[in-house]
């Protein structure tokens, strides 16, 4: 088993007029040649957006983009004709494919939005762009792993063009589980959203993360009340 530790205070950081952001991997003005990706996981941005502000219309292509709000609401518009609001317990996905242009703006004028935006390289190029959004029941992650993304359109959660899975866990202190790799050769990136999580022999505190590969199973135990995100991805680009 091999692993890479990503401590919260080692992430790239930027504070703009209306955006505070932490980059686990190289992004925008933050570049670290040793932090380009974990397998096909290219971006995990931990964003805080001020009220009434956000990203104007901008393009993407050939990327699977997943947005997970944890606080507040985000207004989304795109050139596919979608006009949506993404709130806590929503999961949004866009397959950018041949190209999509969209905007993301805080729905509130006076409250912040806190979210993760995740980019994953697809396994198919130049697909037709698509949008999906679901609402999950947060009770589904209490002391168990709740699947929020997979490669299968008929499976639980949203789906993407990649052999990747995502799960959220919201565990009471002392609760333990084993995560089994869905596809041989994949790796697992696990981030603590809040609280302390023991992953194998490594303790993660809030916003710490670990990437693990060359194994078929990992052990996870909450050492406090803890919420965490699991992202399983192929290790080859």
C-alpha positions as CSV (number, residue, x, y, z in Angstrom):
1,X,0.0,0.0,0.0
2,X,1.2,3.5,-0.9
3,X,-0.1,6.8,0.4
4,X,0.3,10.5,0.1
5,X,-0.7,12.9,2.9
6,X,-2.2,16.3,2.1
7,X,-2.3,18.4,5.3
8,X,-4.8,21.2,5.4
9,X,-2.2,23.8,6.0
10,X,-0.1,22.6,3.0
11,X,-2.8,23.5,0.5
12,X,-2.5,26.4,-1.9
13,X,-4.4,29.5,-0.6
14,X,-5.8,32.6,-2.3
15,X,-7.9,35.5,-0.9
16,X,-9.5,37.6,-3.5
17,X,-12.0,40.5,-3.0
18,X,-15.0,38.1,-2.8
19,X,-13.4,34.6,-2.9
20,X,-11.4,32.7,-0.3
21,X,-10.1,29.4,-1.7
22,X,-7.9,26.5,-0.8
23,X,-6.4,24.3,-3.5
24,X,-5.4,20.7,-2.8
25,X,-3.9,20.5,-6.3
26,X,-2.3,23.1,-8.5
27,X,-4.8,25.6,-9.8
28,X,-4.9,29.2,-11.1
29,X,-2.0,31.1,-9.3
30,X,-1.0,28.1,-7.2
31,X,1.5,25.7,-8.8
32,X,3.3,22.9,-7.2
33,X,4.7,20.2,-9.5
34,X,4.2,17.6,-6.9
35,X,0.5,18.5,-6.4
36,X,-0.9,18.3,-10.0
37,X,-3.4,15.5,-9.5
38,X,-4.1,12.2,-7.7
39,X,-4.7,9.8,-10.6
40,X,-7.6,11.3,-12.7
41,X,-8.6,13.6,-9.8
42,X,-7.3,16.9,-11.1
43,X,-8.9,19.6,-8.8
44,X,-10.4,19.9,-5.4
45,X,-11.1,23.5,-4.5
46,X,-12.5,24.4,-1.1
47,X,-14.2,27.7,-1.8
48,X,-15.9,30.4,0.3
49,X,-17.9,32.9,-1.8
50,X,-19.2,36.2,-0.4
51,X,-22.8,37.2,-0.8
52,X,-24.0,38.4,-4.2
53,X,-20.6,37.5,-5.8
54,X,-19.3,34.7,-7.9
55,X,-17.9,33.5,-11.2
56,X,-19.3,35.1,-14.4
57,X,-19.8,33.1,-17.6
58,X,-16.7,31.1,-18.4
59,X,-15.9,28.0,-20.5
60,X,-14.8,24.4,-19.8
61,X,-14.3,21.3,-22.0
62,X,-13.4,17.7,-21.6
63,X,-13.7,17.6,-17.8
64,X,-16.2,16.1,-15.3
65,X,-17.0,18.9,-12.8
66,X,-18.8,18.1,-9.5
67,X,-20.0,20.8,-7.1
68,X,-20.9,20.0,-3.5
69,X,-22.3,22.9,-1.3
70,X,-22.0,22.6,2.4
71,X,-23.5,26.0,3.4
72,X,-25.6,28.5,1.5
73,X,-26.9,28.3,-2.1
74,X,-25.3,28.8,-5.5
75,X,-27.1,30.1,-8.6
76,X,-26.0,28.3,-11.8
77,X,-26.7,29.2,-15.4
78,X,-25.2,27.7,-18.5
79,X,-25.5,27.7,-22.3
80,X,-27.3,24.4,-22.2
81,X,-30.4,26.3,-21.0
82,X,-30.0,25.3,-17.3
83,X,-30.9,27.8,-14.6
84,X,-30.7,26.2,-11.2
85,X,-30.0,26.8,-7.5
86,X,-27.6,24.4,-5.8
87,X,-28.1,24.1,-2.0
88,X,-26.8,22.1,0.9
89,X,-27.4,18.4,0.3
90,X,-27.4,18.9,-3.4
91,X,-24.8,17.3,-5.7
92,X,-24.3,18.9,-9.1
93,X,-22.4,17.4,-12.0
94,X,-21.5,18.8,-15.5
95,X,-19.8,16.7,-18.2
96,X,-18.2,19.6,-20.1
97,X,-17.3,17.4,-23.1
98,X,-17.1,19.4,-26.4
99,X,-17.6,22.6,-24.4
100,X,-19.9,24.4,-22.0
101,X,-20.1,27.9,-20.7
102,X,-21.6,28.6,-17.2
103,X,-21.7,31.0,-14.3
104,X,-21.8,30.4,-10.5
105,X,-23.0,33.2,-8.2
106,X,-23.9,33.2,-4.6
107,X,-27.7,33.2,-4.4
108,X,-27.7,35.3,-1.2
109,X,-26.7,38.9,-1.0
110,X,-25.4,38.7,2.6
111,X,-24.5,35.1,3.4
112,X,-21.5,33.1,2.3
113,X,-21.5,30.0,0.2
114,X,-19.1,27.2,1.2
115,X,-18.5,24.4,-1.3
116,X,-16.1,21.9,-2.8
117,X,-15.6,21.9,-6.5
118,X,-14.0,18.8,-7.9
119,X,-12.6,18.2,-11.4
120,X,-12.0,14.7,-12.8
121,X,-10.5,13.8,-16.1
122,X,-13.1,11.9,-18.2
123,X,-12.4,8.5,-19.9
124,X,-14.2,9.7,-23.1
125,X,-13.3,12.9,-25.0
126,X,-15.6,15.3,-26.7
127,X,-18.9,13.9,-25.4
128,X,-22.1,15.8,-25.6
129,X,-22.2,18.3,-22.7
130,X,-24.7,17.3,-19.9
131,X,-26.0,18.6,-16.6
132,X,-27.5,16.8,-13.6
133,X,-28.4,17.7,-10.1
134,X,-29.7,15.6,-7.2
135,X,-30.7,16.2,-3.6
136,X,-29.5,13.6,-1.1
137,X,-31.0,12.7,2.3
138,X,-28.2,13.5,4.9
139,X,-29.5,10.7,7.1
140,X,-28.2,8.3,4.5
141,X,-24.6,9.0,5.6
142,X,-25.0,8.7,9.3
143,X,-22.6,6.0,10.5
144,X,-22.4,4.6,7.0
145,X,-21.1,5.4,3.6
146,X,-23.6,7.1,1.2
147,X,-22.8,6.8,-2.5
148,X,-23.2,10.2,-4.3
149,X,-21.5,9.4,-7.6
150,X,-20.6,6.5,-9.8
151,X,-19.9,5.6,-13.5
152,X,-23.4,4.1,-13.8
153,X,-26.4,6.2,-14.8
154,X,-28.7,3.6,-13.1
155,X,-26.8,3.6,-9.8
156,X,-27.2,5.7,-6.7
157,X,-26.1,9.4,-7.0
158,X,-25.0,11.3,-10.1
159,X,-22.8,9.7,-12.7
160,X,-19.8,10.8,-14.8
161,X,-17.7,9.5,-17.8
162,X,-15.1,7.9,-15.6
163,X,-14.7,4.7,-13.5
164,X,-14.9,6.8,-10.3
165,X,-17.1,6.7,-7.2
166,X,-17.8,9.1,-4.4
167,X,-19.2,8.6,-0.9
168,X,-19.9,10.8,2.1
169,X,-19.8,9.5,5.7
170,X,-21.0,11.3,8.8
171,X,-19.8,9.1,11.6
172,X,-20.1,9.3,15.4
173,X,-16.9,8.9,17.4
174,X,-15.7,5.3,17.4
175,X,-17.6,4.2,14.4
176,X,-15.4,2.1,12.1
177,X,-15.8,0.7,8.5
178,X,-13.7,-0.8,5.8
179,X,-13.8,0.7,2.3
180,X,-13.3,-1.8,-0.5
181,X,-12.0,-0.6,-3.9
182,X,-14.7,-0.9,-6.5
183,X,-12.3,-1.3,-9.5
184,X,-8.9,-3.0,-9.3
185,X,-6.0,-0.6,-9.7
186,X,-8.0,2.4,-8.5
187,X,-6.9,4.6,-5.7
188,X,-8.8,6.4,-2.9
189,X,-8.6,10.0,-1.9
190,X,-10.2,10.7,1.5
191,X,-10.7,14.2,2.9
192,X,-12.0,15.1,6.4
193,X,-14.7,17.7,5.9
194,X,-14.9,18.1,9.7
195,X,-13.6,16.2,12.6
196,X,-10.9,13.6,13.2
197,X,-10.7,10.4,11.1
198,X,-8.2,7.5,11.4
199,X,-7.4,6.1,7.9
200,X,-5.3,3.1,8.3
201,X,-2.6,4.3,10.7
202,X,-2.9,8.0,9.7
203,X,-5.0,10.5,11.7
204,X,-6.7,13.2,9.6
205,X,-7.9,16.4,11.2
206,X,-10.4,18.8,9.6
207,X,-9.6,19.4,5.9
208,X,-6.6,17.0,6.0
209,X,-6.7,14.4,3.2
210,X,-4.9,11.2,2.2
211,X,-4.4,9.5,-1.1
212,X,-4.0,5.7,-0.9
213,X,-3.3,3.2,-3.7
214,X,-1.8,-0.2,-4.4
215,X,-4.4,-1.8,-2.0
216,X,-7.8,-3.2,-2.3
217,X,-9.2,-2.0,1.0
218,X,-8.7,0.7,3.6
219,X,-9.9,1.0,7.2
220,X,-11.7,4.1,8.4
221,X,-12.5,5.1,12.0
222,X,-14.0,8.3,13.4
223,X,-12.0,9.6,16.3
224,X,-14.5,12.3,17.0
225,X,-17.8,13.3,15.3
226,X,-16.5,13.4,11.8
227,X,-17.8,14.0,8.2
228,X,-15.6,12.9,5.3
229,X,-15.6,12.5,1.6
230,X,-14.2,9.5,-0.3
231,X,-13.2,9.8,-4.0
232,X,-12.2,6.6,-5.7
233,X,-10.5,7.1,-9.1
234,X,-8.3,5.4,-11.6
235,X,-4.6,6.1,-11.0
236,X,-3.7,6.2,-14.7
237,X,-4.5,9.3,-16.8
